[in-house]
Amino acid sequence: MNSQSPPHPASKVQSISAALVTSALGVVFGDIATSPLYALQAAFDSHGVQANRDNVLGLLSLVFWALIIVVSCKYVAFIMRANNNGEGGIMSLMALTREVCRDKIPRGLLVVALSLGLIGAALFFGDSVITPAVSVLSAVEGLQLAAPALKAWVLPISIVILFGLFLLQRVGSAHVGKIFGPVMALWLVVIAILGIYRLLDRPEVLWAIDPMYAVRYFGANGFRGFETLGAVILVLTGAEALYADMGHFGAGSIRVAWFALVLPCLLLSYFGQGAYLLGNAAAGEMPFYRMVPHALLYPMIVLAALATVIASQAVIAGAFSMARQAMLLGYLPRMRVQHTSHHVEGQVYLPGINLMLLILVMAAVLIFRSSDALASAYGIAVSGTMLATTLLALLYARFAWHWRYVALIPLGIVLITIDVAFFGANILKIASGGWFPLLLGVVMYVLMSSWHRGRQILISHLSRDGLELKSFVTSIAAHPPHRVEGSAVFLTARSGVPVALLHNLKHNRVLHQTNIVLTLEFVNAPFVSTTNRLHHVELGDGFHQVHLRFGFAEDTDVPQALSAMEIDNEPVDPDRLTYFASRENIVPSRIRDMPLWRAHLFALMARNALAATTHFHLPDNRMVEIGTRVDV
């Protein structure tokens, strides 16, 4: 893993190149590009809709307009404009919305909006578990069609493939993209050619572009037609990953790849399957593989298996990005983050998140055991995240871009209606499997909200019991303690005198000649410019108050940031600093503003958080931690 310092924030502005577009294909589009494996099967086979001409054309019309309106218009054209200095994803959007709406809407409404964003982020983690499981299983299940005797091997082969995928994550998105990009391009071209091959037999299927076929589909099938929206959502899985992975490859590269290759190939594949169904109504089970010529079935299964590994990569990379943003925005405890690129700050690997996803994905495979069963669990997390993203984006468009209501209201009605319809159709699948991603989302929401609230209580407690720094410096000058040579840095997350400084003075009865009171601030932006990084105020008598500001997509290297500081016209040598930090011993208590069970949960998370020495790149041999008890 690369331990080098991350690039300068300017590197976030990425030019569009063929190599970057190809890499984006290998990381960003795998999920949405492999949906043809199981989407139409879920509609016709699982929901019992007859594969007659009207239903095929009606369902294809829904698929076509879902890809155009939701992915092309909503995500690629609209929401990807709401980037936080190049970073995307619902956590980034939540930070943007909080910043622009803070003083412009009632506090209660802002809390609701941010809670929706947190719910959407929690559901995205659920999607990150379901996607690898359903994608790989759907590809390997082609063996059942080619050789029914191999049915018993589908599950073991899927587990081996998934295990290898998660082992590969430590290599990093850039290297994975270089490997997988050409494979995904080949996959898209092949499924497009297969689609054209079948379209030549029944070209009338192209009439499905007319949206009236979708309207008549609902009229003919009634409530069952509404239920099939739970299958149509499968063609959109991966749309959120386009936005979440934007910081890896840039919006421009993603847009070029989508419109130039991915969208045309997907439409040709879906319409090709529809054309095949018009002549083979009984092919509702596994229509993708059934339209493949038998001689090409085994090579297609191999290619599909590779493509679904790539599909899993899209949401895994998105989960890494989102977890890191949540951590630095104060919604998750500190975790180990490893940078995997010399050039792109957003490409990271989180071993803890990787292990958690591996365990949960294996659990999903063993619980559901088939892609058809997992398809029932799929969709609720995707549609919930999409709805939360839409609401936050509309708020941001109003208050950041100053869109007029005459444009915003019609757009909001269309997008919210579509998202609510998809979410409502997927709610119906809770009993048949939707409970699984919903449960994961609830657990993640509880963890993130508990950590955020616990940190607020902790900081409030420390601030209330603290001393004002300037008064403390004045009292020290009046009654000077023994001073020793050297420079000490006292880390604190609040204003006032650091707890570590008070305890050091109380127990050791000495102060260093130079004392730096360091406060770290994480802003609602991915990067902070060099000129705004460090704020230094000299307090006198050897005391200095320093604020270091970091963005949520930056590496928090404190010694490197302090090297830009000067004291008495001399640059600070970070290798000669001694660092002091307080380590809070969290004690759950009934007297604070948090239920006892959440206090216990917060205390458990705090005990398992990554040590400050590692997170802030502080040298172990120059670090002193002083414990203090805090009731929450």
C-alpha positions as semicolon CSV with decimal commas, in nm:
position;residue;x (nm);y (nm);z (nm)
1;M;0,000;0,000;0,000
2;N;0,112;0,349;-0,070
3;S;0,209;0,543;0,236
4;Q;0,310;0,853;0,044
5;S;0,142;1,185;0,099
6;P;-0,168;1,240;-0,111
7;P;-0,157;1,472;-0,408
8;H;-0,225;1,840;-0,395
9;P;-0,594;1,922;-0,412
10;A;-0,552;2,055;-0,761
11;S;-0,513;1,699;-0,880
12;K;-0,884;1,656;-0,827
13;V;-0,947;1,841;-1,151
14;Q;-0,917;1,551;-1,390
15;S;-0,896;1,582;-1,767
16;I;-1,083;1,337;-1,986
17;S;-0,861;1,077;-2,151
18;A;-0,913;0,740;-2,315
19;A;-0,725;0,571;-2,031
20;L;-0,943;0,738;-1,767
21;V;-1,263;0,651;-1,953
22;T;-1,148;0,289;-1,983
23;S;-1,061;0,275;-1,613
24;A;-1,401;0,422;-1,530
25;L;-1,563;0,140;-1,728
26;G;-1,378;-0,108;-1,509
27;V;-1,485;0,042;-1,178
28;V;-1,793;0,260;-1,214
29;F;-2,021;0,086;-1,465
30;G;-1,990;-0,280;-1,376
31;D;-2,309;-0,290;-1,169
32;I;-2,545;-0,122;-1,413
33;A;-2,383;-0,295;-1,713
34;T;-2,453;-0,646;-1,580
35;S;-2,819;-0,583;-1,497
36;P;-2,928;-0,745;-1,830
37;L;-2,832;-1,078;-1,671
38;Y;-3,126;-1,077;-1,432
39;A;-3,354;-0,771;-1,476
40;L;-3,605;-0,903;-1,733
41;Q;-3,595;-1,248;-1,575
42;A;-3,706;-1,094;-1,244
43;A;-3,999;-0,926;-1,420
44;F;-4,136;-1,218;-1,620
45;D;-4,027;-1,518;-1,416
46;S;-4,063;-1,392;-1,059
47;H;-4,371;-1,171;-1,091
48;G;-4,574;-1,402;-1,312
49;V;-4,636;-1,149;-1,590
50;Q;-4,707;-1,323;-1,921
51;A;-4,440;-1,264;-2,186
52;N;-4,691;-1,169;-2,457
53;R;-4,635;-0,894;-2,711
54;D;-4,806;-0,612;-2,517
55;N;-4,632;-0,696;-2,191
56;V;-4,289;-0,729;-2,353
57;L;-4,324;-0,394;-2,528
58;G;-4,468;-0,233;-2,215
59;L;-4,188;-0,356;-1,992
60;L;-3,922;-0,255;-2,244
61;S;-4,077;0,091;-2,257
62;L;-4,042;0,115;-1,878
63;V;-3,680;0,001;-1,902
64;F;-3,600;0,250;-2,179
65;W;-3,750;0,552;-2,004
66;A;-3,605;0,452;-1,667
67;L;-3,254;0,457;-1,817
68;I;-3,318;0,786;-1,995
69;I;-3,494;0,976;-1,716
70;V;-3,330;0,836;-1,402
71;V;-2,974;0,768;-1,514
72;S;-2,915;1,001;-1,810
73;C;-3,120;1,302;-1,698
74;K;-3,131;1,276;-1,320
75;Y;-2,786;1,141;-1,233
76;V;-2,556;1,214;-1,527
77;A;-2,699;1,552;-1,630
78;F;-2,842;1,687;-1,302
79;I;-2,708;1,536;-0,980
80;M;-2,348;1,494;-1,095
81;R;-2,334;1,873;-1,123
82;A;-2,366;1,882;-0,744
83;N;-2,005;1,778;-0,687
84;N;-1,807;1,887;-0,385
85;N;-1,486;1,995;-0,560
86;G;-1,497;1,678;-0,767
87;E;-1,623;1,444;-0,493
88;G;-1,963;1,280;-0,526
89;G;-2,192;1,047;-0,334
90;I;-2,476;1,108;-0,095
91;M;-2,246;1,192;0,200
92;S;-2,077;1,461;-0,009
93;L;-2,418;1,590;-0,121
94;M;-2,535;1,596;0,242
95;A;-2,233;1,807;0,337
96;L;-2,303;2,048;0,051
97;T;-2,671;2,077;0,143
98;R;-2,593;2,139;0,509
99;E;-2,354;2,417;0,415
100;V;-2,584;2,607;0,176
101;C;-2,912;2,555;0,367
102;R;-2,789;2,618;0,721
103;D;-2,931;2,971;0,752
104;K;-3,192;2,955;0,477
105;I;-3,446;2,695;0,593
106;P;-3,594;2,615;0,936
107;R;-3,365;2,409;1,155
108;G;-3,622;2,130;1,187
109;L;-3,648;2,095;0,809
110;L;-3,269;2,090;0,777
111;V;-3,245;1,814;1,041
112;V;-3,504;1,610;0,849
113;A;-3,317;1,661;0,520
114;L;-2,983;1,558;0,673
115;S;-3,146;1,257;0,838
116;L;-3,275;1,151;0,496
117;G;-2,923;1,182;0,361
118;L;-2,791;0,967;0,643
119;I;-3,063;0,708;0,577
120;G;-2,970;0,707;0,207
121;A;-2,603;0,655;0,293
122;A;-2,695;0,369;0,528
123;L;-2,906;0,203;0,257
124;F;-2,617;0,238;0,010
125;F;-2,411;0,013;0,237
126;G;-2,693;-0,242;0,214
127;D;-2,677;-0,217;-0,164
128;S;-2,300;-0,274;-0,145
129;V;-2,373;-0,613;0,012
130;I;-2,652;-0,729;-0,219
131;T;-2,490;-0,625;-0,550
132;P;-2,183;-0,855;-0,541
133;A;-2,395;-1,150;-0,428
134;V;-2,671;-1,121;-0,690
135;S;-2,436;-1,026;-0,975
136;V;-2,194;-1,315;-0,935
137;L;-2,468;-1,570;-0,868
138;S;-2,662;-1,462;-1,178
139;A;-2,355;-1,511;-1,397
140;V;-2,253;-1,850;-1,260
141;E;-2,611;-1,977;-1,280
142;G;-2,568;-1,991;-1,657
143;L;-2,395;-2,323;-1,591
144;Q;-2,737;-2,470;-1,506
145;L;-2,855;-2,399;-1,859
146;A;-2,538;-2,524;-2,026
147;A;-2,505;-2,838;-1,811
148;P;-2,782;-2,906;-1,554
149;A;-2,555;-3,152;-1,371
150;L;-2,338;-2,856;-1,263
151;K;-2,619;-2,694;-1,062
152;A;-2,468;-2,808;-0,732
153;W;-2,144;-2,624;-0,817
154;V;-2,305;-2,281;-0,865
155;L;-2,285;-2,183;-0,498
156;P;-1,924;-2,299;-0,431
157;I;-1,795;-2,134;-0,751
158;S;-1,973;-1,808;-0,662
159;I;-1,821;-1,807;-0,314
160;V;-1,468;-1,861;-0,451
161;I;-1,511;-1,577;-0,704
162;L;-1,641;-1,337;-0,440
163;F;-1,363;-1,424;-0,197
164;G;-1,104;-1,352;-0,468
165;L;-1,272;-1,020;-0,546
166;F;-1,242;-0,892;-0,191
167;L;-0,879;-1,006;-0,170
168;L;-0,814;-0,800;-0,484
169;Q;-0,940;-0,476;-0,326
170;R;-0,608;-0,399;-0,159
171;V;-0,460;-0,342;-0,506
172;G;-0,670;-0,026;-0,543
173;S;-0,927;0,116;-0,786
174;A;-0,672;0,250;-1,035
175;H;-0,505;-0,088;-1,091
176;V;-0,836;-0,274;-1,083
177;G;-0,975;-0,032;-1,342
178;K;-0,681;-0,090;-1,576
179;I;-0,737;-0,465;-1,553
180;F;-1,117;-0,462;-1,568
181;G;-1,177;-0,169;-1,806
182;P;-1,104;-0,359;-2,131
183;V;-1,303;-0,660;-2,003
184;M;-1,606;-0,442;-1,934
185;A;-1,575;-0,278;-2,276
186;L;-1,569;-0,625;-2,435
187;W;-1,873;-0,731;-2,229
188;L;-2,073;-0,428;-2,343
189;V;-1,984;-0,477;-2,707
190;V;-2,071;-0,848;-2,694
191;I;-2,413;-0,798;-2,533
192;A;-2,485;-0,523;-2,788
193;I;-2,397;-0,757;-3,077
194;L;-2,619;-1,029;-2,927
195;G;-2,897;-0,775;-2,898
196;I;-2,862;-0,666;-3,260
197;Y;-2,857;-1,033;-3,367
198;R;-3,197;-1,091;-3,207
199;L;-3,334;-0,752;-3,309
200;L;-3,290;-0,840;-3,676
201;D;-3,552;-1,116;-3,628
202;R;-3,815;-0,895;-3,459
203;P;-3,735;-0,526;-3,523
204;E;-4,090;-0,425;-3,427
205;V;-3,978;-0,441;-3,064
206;L;-3,828;-0,095;-3,116
207;W;-4,181;0,046;-3,099
208;A;-4,138;0,016;-2,721
209;I;-3,964;0,355;-2,729
210;D;-4,318;0,499;-2,737
211;P;-4,407;0,570;-2,369
212;M;-4,772;0,482;-2,437
213;Y;-4,674;0,115;-2,427
214;A;-4,568;0,166;-2,063
215;V;-4,900;0,337;-1,986
216;R;-5,100;0,055;-2,147
217;Y;-4,885;-0,200;-1,958
218;F;-5,004;-0,062;-1,624
219;G;-5,361;-0,048;-1,750
220;A;-5,358;-0,413;-1,859
221;N;-5,179;-0,558;-1,555
222;G;-5,309;-0,337;-1,274
223;F;-5,144;-0,393;-0,937
224;R;-4,925;-0,671;-1,077
225;G;-4,785;-0,417;-1,322
226;F;-4,700;-0,188;-1,030
227;E;-4,529;-0,479;-0,855
228;T;-4,299;-0,532;-1,154
229;L;-4,145;-0,190;-1,086
230;G;-3,956;-0,387;-0,822
231;A;-3,791;-0,567;-1,116
232;V;-3,752;-0,260;-1,337
233;I;-3,544;-0,096;-1,061
234;L;-3,284;-0,365;-1,129
235;V;-3,189;-0,195;-1,457
236;L;-3,094;0,113;-1,249
237;T;-2,874;-0,059;-0,993
238;G;-2,538;0,109;-1,014
239;A;-2,673;0,456;-1,094
240;E;-2,585;0,574;-0,744
241;A;-2,234;0,430;-0,791
242;L;-2,186;0,665;-1,088
243;Y;-2,227;0,954;-0,846
244;A;-2,045;0,794;-0,551
245;D;-1,738;0,705;-0,763
246;M;-1,715;1,045;-0,928
247;G;-1,416;1,140;-0,715
248;H;-1,221;0,844;-0,856
249;F;-1,237;0,933;-1,226
250;G;-1,411;1,268;-1,272
251;A;-1,760;1,355;-1,398
252;G;-1,641;1,412;-1,756
253;S;-1,498;1,063;-1,800
254;I;-1,810;0,904;-1,653
255;R;-2,040;1,106;-1,883
256;V;-1,840;1,018;-2,194
257;A;-1,837;0,647;-2,107
258;W;-2,212;0,646;-2,035
259;F;-2,337;0,819;-2,349
260;A;-2,076;0,685;-2,592
261;L;-2,078;0,318;-2,494
262;V;-2,270;0,200;-2,188
263;L;-2,619;0,338;-2,261
264;P;-2,633;0,229;-2,630
265;C;-2,507;-0,122;-2,547
266;L;-2,752;-0,166;-2,259
267;L;-3,049;-0,058;-2,472
268;L;-2,948;-0,295;-2,752
269;S;-2,918;-0,583;-2,502
270;Y;-3,257;-0,520;-2,340
271;F;-3,433;-0,475;-2,674
272;G;-3,260;-0,787;-2,806
273;Q;-3,393;-0,988;-2,512
274;G;-3,736;-0,841;-2,577
275;A;-3,718;-0,943;-2,942
276;Y;-3,624;-1,297;-2,843
277;L;-3,915;-1,312;-2,596
278;L;-4,159;-1,208;-2,871
279;G;-4,078;-1,531;-3,052
280;N;-4,012;-1,745;-2,742
281;A;-4,259;-1,655;-2,469
282;A;-4,144;-1,948;-2,257
283;A;-3,795;-1,794;-2,226
284;G;-3,900;-1,571;-1,934
285;E;-3,667;-1,776;-1,715
286;M;-3,307;-1,669;-1,793
287;P;-3,388;-1,480;-2,117
288;F;-3,033;-1,344;-2,137
289;Y;-2,863;-1,681;-2,159
290;R;-3,140;-1,836;-2,369
291;M;-3,087;-1,583;-2,647
292;V;-2,715;-1,675;-2,666
293;P;-2,635;-1,931;-2,940
294;H;-2,558;-2,264;-2,772
295;A;-2,206;-2,280;-2,916
296;L;-2,120;-1,952;-2,741
297;L;-2,282;-2,033;-2,407
298;Y;-1,970;-2,139;-2,215
299;P;-1,755;-1,844;-2,333
300;M;-2,046;-1,615;-2,246
301;I;-2,071;-1,759;-1,895
302;V;-1,699;-1,694;-1,841
303;L;-1,728;-1,338;-1,973
304;A;-2,038;-1,278;-1,759
305;A;-1,856;-1,403;-1,450
306;L;-1,573;-1,157;-1,516
307;A;-1,823;-0,878;-1,579
308;T;-2,009;-0,943;-1,254
309;V;-1,684;-0,929;-1,060
310;I;-1,645;-0,584;-1,211
311;A;-2,005;-0,505;-1,118
312;S;-1,923;-0,575;-0,757
313;Q;-1,619;-0,350;-0,781
314;A;-1,837;-0,047;-0,855
315;V;-2,032;-0,055;-0,529
316;I;-1,734;-0,169;-0,321
317;A;-1,530;0,132;-0,437
318;G;-1,832;0,351;-0,368
319;A;-1,863;0,205;-0,017
320;F;-1,497;0,285;0,053
321;S;-1,545;0,646;-0,059
322;M;-1,866;0,688;0,140
323;A;-1,724;0,533;0,457
324;R;-1,423;0,763;0,443
325;Q;-1,641;1,069;0,393
326;A;-1,867;0,960;0,680
327;M;-1,563;0,914;0,904
328;L;-1,421;1,260;0,839
329;L;-1,762;1,427;0,862
330;G;-1,805;1,279;1,209
331;Y;-2,051;0,996;1,139
332;L;-1,815;0,699;1,181
333;P;-1,518;0,641;1,413
334;R;-1,162;0,658;1,286
335;M;-1,062;0,364;1,067
336;R;-0,748;0,270;0,879
337;V;-0,739;0,431;0,532
338;Q;-0,480;0,333;0,274
339;H;-0,422;0,543;-0,036
340;T;-0,383;0,328;-0,346
341;S;-0,298;0,593;-0,605
342;H;-0,009;0,837;-0,646
343;H;-0,229;1,076;-0,842
344;V;-0,594;1,053;-0,736
345;E;-0,681;1,135;-0,375
346;G;-1,023;0,966;-0,389
347;Q;-0,885;0,617;-0,456
348;V;-0,866;0,455;-0,113
349;Y;-0,888;0,113;0,049
350;L;-1,041;0,060;0,394
351;P;-0,947;-0,286;0,528
352;G;-1,215;-0,278;0,799
353;I;-1,497;-0,197;0,556
354;N;-1,363;-0,457;0,310
355;L;-1,374;-0,730;0,576
356;M;-1,723;-0,629;0,687
357;L;-1,854;-0,640;0,329
358;L;-1,690;-0,978;0,266
359;I;-1,861;-1,132;0,570
360;L;-2,202;-0,985;0,487
361;V;-2,183;-1,078;0,118
362;M;-2,101;-1,438;0,207
363;A;-2,394;-1,435;0,449
364;A;-2,626;-1,309;0,173
365;V;-2,513;-1,582;-0,067
366;L;-2,560;-1,856;0,191
367;I;-2,899;-1,724;0,308
368;F;-3,061;-1,669;-0,034
369;R;-2,860;-1,921;-0,243
370;S;-2,986;-1,800;-0,586
371;S;-2,999;-1,478;-0,787
372;D;-3,377;-1,509;-0,819
373;A;-3,418;-1,510;-0,441
374;L;-3,168;-1,225;-0,406
375;A;-3,356;-1,023;-0,669
376;S;-3,641;-1,010;-0,419
377;A;-3,401;-0,859;-0,166
378;Y;-3,265;-0,619;-0,425
379;G;-3,410;-0,281;-0,499
380;I;-3,530;-0,146;-0,166
381;A;-3,185;-0,014;-0,075
382;V;-3,132;0,126;-0,426
383;S;-3,469;0,301;-0,445
384;G;-3,439;0,438;-0,090
385;T;-3,098;0,589;-0,161
386;M;-3,224;0,733;-0,491
387;L;-3,516;0,905;-0,318
388;A;-3,291;1,057;-0,050
389;T;-3,045;1,176;-0,317
390;T;-3,325;1,340;-0,516
391;L;-3,457;1,535;-0,215
392;L;-3,111;1,661;-0,118
393;A;-3,026;1,755;-0,479
394;L;-3,348;1,957;-0,514
395;L;-3,268;2,149;-0,195
396;Y;-2,915;2,213;-0,320
397;A;-3,038;2,329;-0,661
398;R;-3,272;2,578;-0,495
399;F;-3,028;2,734;-0,250
400;A;-2,689;2,687;-0,418
401;W;-2,779;2,729;-0,785
402;H;-3,079;2,956;-0,710
403;W;-3,312;2,768;-0,942
404;R;-3,656;2,925;-0,968
405;Y;-3,955;2,732;-0,838
406;V;-4,112;2,742;-1,184
407;A;-3,835;2,504;-1,300
408;L;-3,769;2,323;-0,973
409;I;-4,124;2,218;-0,887
410;P;-4,203;2,035;-1,216
411;L;-3,864;1,862;-1,205
412;G;-3,916;1,766;-0,842
413;I;-4,265;1,627;-0,910
414;V;-4,134;1,405;-1,191
415;L;-3,827;1,275;-1,008
416;I;-3,995;1,227;-0,670
417;T;-4,295;1,052;-0,829
418;I;-4,064;0,806;-1,005
419;D;-3,854;0,743;-0,693
420;V;-4,159;0,699;-0,468
421;A;-4,315;0,456;-0,719
422;F;-3,997;0,245;-0,727
423;F;-3,962;0,258;-0,348
424;G;-4,328;0,165;-0,297
425;A;-4,301;-0,133;-0,532
426;N;-3,994;-0,256;-0,346
427;I;-4,157;-0,217;-0,005
428;L;-4,384;-0,502;-0,117
429;K;-4,077;-0,729;-0,127
430;I;-3,984;-0,691;0,241
431;A;-4,120;-1,029;0,346
432;S;-3,962;-1,213;0,051
433;G;-3,609;-1,078;0,106
434;G;-3,624;-0,700;0,122
435;W;-3,581;-0,728;0,500
436;F;-3,212;-0,810;0,453
437;P;-3,081;-0,484;0,299
438;L;-3,333;-0,292;0,511
439;L;-3,191;-0,451;0,825
440;L;-2,836;-0,365;0,714
441;G;-2,946;-0,008;0,646
442;V;-3,106;0,025;0,991
443;V;-2,792;-0,107;1,160
444;M;-2,568;0,136;0,966
445;Y;-2,801;0,428;1,041
446;V;-2,798;0,348;1,413
447;L;-2,417;0,323;1,412
448;M;-2,366;0,651;1,225
449;S;-2,627;0,852;1,415
450;S;-2,509;0,716;1,751
451;W;-2,147;0,806;1,679
452;H;-2,242;1,156;1,559
453;R;-2,461;1,223;1,862
454;G;-2,207;1,077;2,103
455;R;-1,933;1,300;1,966
456;Q;-2,157;1,606;2,006
457;I;-2,223;1,518;2,371
458;L;-1,854;1,443;2,433
459;I;-1,733;1,774;2,288
460;S;-2,006;1,964;2,473
461;H;-1,903;1,799;2,800
462;L;-1,534;1,880;2,753
463;S;-1,608;2,237;2,649
464;R;-1,836;2,301;2,947
465;D;-1,576;2,184;3,196
466;G;-1,283;2,352;3,020
467;L;-1,091;2,673;3,088
468;E;-1,060;2,970;2,856
469;L;-0,717;2,955;2,687
470;K;-0,613;3,322;2,706
471;S;-0,700;3,342;3,077
472;F;-0,498;3,026;3,136
473;V;-0,193;3,173;2,960
474;T;-0,223;3,489;3,171
475;S;-0,236;3,286;3,493
476;I;0,068;3,083;3,381
477;A;0,263;3,406;3,327
478;A;0,168;3,522;3,677
479;H;0,264;3,191;3,840
480;P;0,518;3,028;3,607
481;P;0,584;2,656;3,653
482;H;0,913;2,486;3,577
483;R;0,988;2,497;3,201
484;V;1,182;2,236;3,003
485;E;1,340;2,267;2,660
486;G;1,156;2,158;2,352
487;S;0,818;2,202;2,186
488;A;0,494;2,028;2,279
489;V;0,178;1,995;2,073
490;F;-0,149;1,947;2,263
491;L;-0,432;1,814;2,045
492;T;-0,786;1,918;2,122
493;A;-1,120;1,901;1,941
494;R;-1,263;2,208;2,115
495;S;-1,184;2,563;2,218
496;G;-1,022;2,618;2,556
497;V;-0,737;2,452;2,739
498;P;-0,675;2,091;2,626
499;V;-0,738;1,826;2,889
500;A;-0,396;1,674;2,813
501;L;-0,227;2,008;2,893
502;L;-0,406;2,040;3,226
503;H;-0,325;1,683;3,328
504;N;0,039;1,716;3,222
505;L;0,078;2,034;3,427
506;K;-0,106;1,886;3,727
507;H;0,085;1,559;3,745
508;N;0,429;1,644;3,599
509;R;0,438;2,009;3,718
510;V;0,632;2,123;3,410
511;L;0,570;2,297;3,081
512;H;0,776;2,299;2,762
513;Q;0,935;2,620;2,641
514;T;0,704;2,617;2,339
515;N;0,345;2,493;2,366
516;I;0,122;2,457;2,061
517;V;-0,251;2,414;2,128
518;L;-0,370;2,241;1,812
519;T;-0,732;2,217;1,703
520;L;-0,823;2,006;1,401
521;E;-1,125;2,107;1,197
522;F;-1,288;1,899;0,923
523;V;-1,484;2,116;0,683
524;N;-1,781;2,035;0,458
525;A;-1,559;2,028;0,150
526;P;-1,329;1,758;0,016
527;F;-1,017;1,977;0,011
528;V;-0,871;2,283;0,178
529;S;-0,624;2,503;-0,008
530;T;-0,272;2,544;0,128
531;T;-0,334;2,909;0,214
532;N;-0,638;2,820;0,428
533;R;-0,488;2,511;0,588
534;L;-0,320;2,664;0,893
535;H;-0,422;2,954;1,118
536;H;-0,164;3,057;1,379
537;V;-0,213;3,298;1,672
538;E;0,073;3,373;1,913
539;L;-0,063;3,402;2,269
540;G;0,261;3,496;2,442
541;D;0,474;3,326;2,710
542;G;0,559;3,045;2,468
543;F;0,198;2,956;2,384
544;H;0,062;2,931;2,030
545;Q;-0,291;2,857;1,918
546;V;-0,308;2,673;1,585
547;H;-0,607;2,561;1,378
548;L;-0,553;2,301;1,107
549;R;-0,832;2,254;0,856
550;F;-0,878;1,940;0,647
551;G;-1,136;1,840;0,387
552;F;-1,322;1,511;0,410
553;A;-1,132;1,364;0,112
554;E;-0,783;1,452;0,240
555;D;-0,518;1,260;0,428
556;T;-0,489;1,407;0,779
557;D;-0,111;1,425;0,805
558;V;-0,062;1,659;1,102
559;P;0,323;1,667;1,112
560;Q;0,339;1,756;0,743
561;A;0,083;2,034;0,788
562;L;0,271;2,176;1,089
563;S;0,595;2,190;0,887
564;A;0,449;2,495;0,708
565;M;0,435;2,685;1,039
566;E;0,697;2,929;1,171
567;I;0,775;3,024;1,532
568;D;1,008;3,322;1,591
569;N;1,076;3,329;1,216
570;E;1,205;2,973;1,227
571;P;1,023;2,686;1,052
572;V;0,884;2,418;1,280
573;D;1,066;2,086;1,263
574;P;0,792;1,821;1,304
575;D;1,052;1,559;1,398
576;R;1,138;1,752;1,714
577;L;0,782;1,793;1,843
578;T;0,631;1,594;2,130
579;Y;0,260;1,531;2,092
580;F;0,010;1,511;2,380
581;A;-0,348;1,394;2,341
582;S;-0,624;1,297;2,578
583;R;-0,783;0,957;2,532
584;E;-1,137;0,966;2,664
585;N;-1,255;0,668;2,867
586;I;-1,623;0,670;2,773
587;V;-1,846;0,557;3,060
588;P;-2,214;0,501;2,971
589;S;-2,439;0,689;3,211
590;R;-2,810;0,758;3,254
591;I;-2,756;1,125;3,332
592;R;-2,666;1,239;2,980
593;D;-2,876;1,319;2,670
594;M;-2,847;0,973;2,515
595;P;-3,035;0,646;2,583
596;L;-2,825;0,402;2,782
597;W;-2,808;0,142;2,501
598;R;-2,679;0,405;2,257
599;A;-2,428;0,524;2,517
600;H;-2,296;0,167;2,546
601;L;-2,280;0,145;2,166
602;F;-2,090;0,475;2,143
603;A;-1,846;0,362;2,412
604;L;-1,783;0,036;2,225
605;M;-1,720;0,221;1,897
606;A;-1,487;0,467;2,072
607;R;-1,280;0,184;2,223
608;N;-1,234;0,027;1,881
609;A;-1,160;0,348;1,689
610;L;-0,821;0,379;1,523
611;A;-0,563;0,541;1,750
612;A;-0,491;0,909;1,690
613;T;-0,122;0,829;1,634
614;T;-0,209;0,628;1,324
615;H;-0,497;0,840;1,197
616;F;-0,307;1,169;1,217
617;H;0,033;1,021;1,120
618;L;0,181;1,106;1,459
619;P;0,509;0,931;1,547
620;D;0,457;0,661;1,811
621;N;0,787;0,741;1,982
622;R;0,695;1,109;2,028
623;M;0,332;1,064;2,138
624;V;0,193;1,082;2,493
625;E;-0,171;0,988;2,557
626;I;-0,338;1,090;2,883
627;G;-0,663;0,922;2,981
628;T;-0,969;1,101;3,111
629;R;-1,311;0,970;3,216
630;V;-1,619;1,105;3,039
631;D;-1,982;1,013;3,113
632;V;-2,224;1,002;2,818
